[in-house]
Amino acid sequence: MANIIDGKLISTEIKDEVKAKADELKAKGIEPCLAVVLVGEDPASQVYVRNKKRACEYCGIKSLSYELKEDTTEEELLALIDKLNADKDCNGILVQLPLPKHIDENKILLRILPEKDVDGFHPYNVGLLSIGNADLKACTPAGCIELIKRSGVDITGKRCVVVGRSNIVGKPVGMLLLSENGTVTTCHSRTKDIAEVCRQAEILVAAVGIPKFIKGDMVSEGVTVIDVGINRLENGKLCGDVDFEEVSEKAAYITPVPGGVGPMTIAMLMNNCVIACKKQNNI
Ligand code: GUN
């Protein structure tokens, strides 16, 4: 039976570290501040935004909340971003995705100043990530790396397999594993014999969005498994991209869903807020 990686515990450790850094800044008269922007009334987004504001409170980061109506125009949202970009007291800007269909998400994300892009989604920050030089790393991928490292698993030289090639998880997690000296293979829907590629993995990151896609016969003994999937089943229960019951029989380390990667995203967002604040204040 595998060691279960406790994302809740590790995320609390990280938030406590962030809180200590925020306290140091406040002792210097600087209060880290995050602006959280939500457009519309998507219930899942409302929950995420509430949790982000709560995490700010926990860490001693000031949060500015902008809850805009569903029919907000692209121009209005861009004007808000311009205002927040110019606000010296606002260190990070988070626009909750998805946005309503009439707003061009890419245009919005491009407008956020890279130094305030605490999601790490701006192409400038994605570019820095790809050359191993990013301050603001995408939160979920950075959270995956922390889970691996803080479990005592060394990435250097390991065969790492990432299943999924999305811009927000698969691609950046592959780049981060490479920066950590892993040997990285990325699989996707067109990959031939995906099971065989997965069986080569010493570290496997699943980010495909298909419930229980990774089965017991797709992994080798002793593998470390990071499950990024959050899928809602018909019975209302959450389940990952990994068949936990089967895979945990063979893995050395495995993240559960919920309680694995999920809580890490917000912890890494808080960490990015403090990093952005320090950089903007030349600390
Ligand atoms: N929607 C779902 N996940 C995220 C995230 O990490 N950041 C933002 N901005 N929106 C999201």
Residues whose N, C-alpha, C, O or C-beta is under 5 A from the ligand:
A	BS01	GUN	V95 Q96 L97 P98 D119
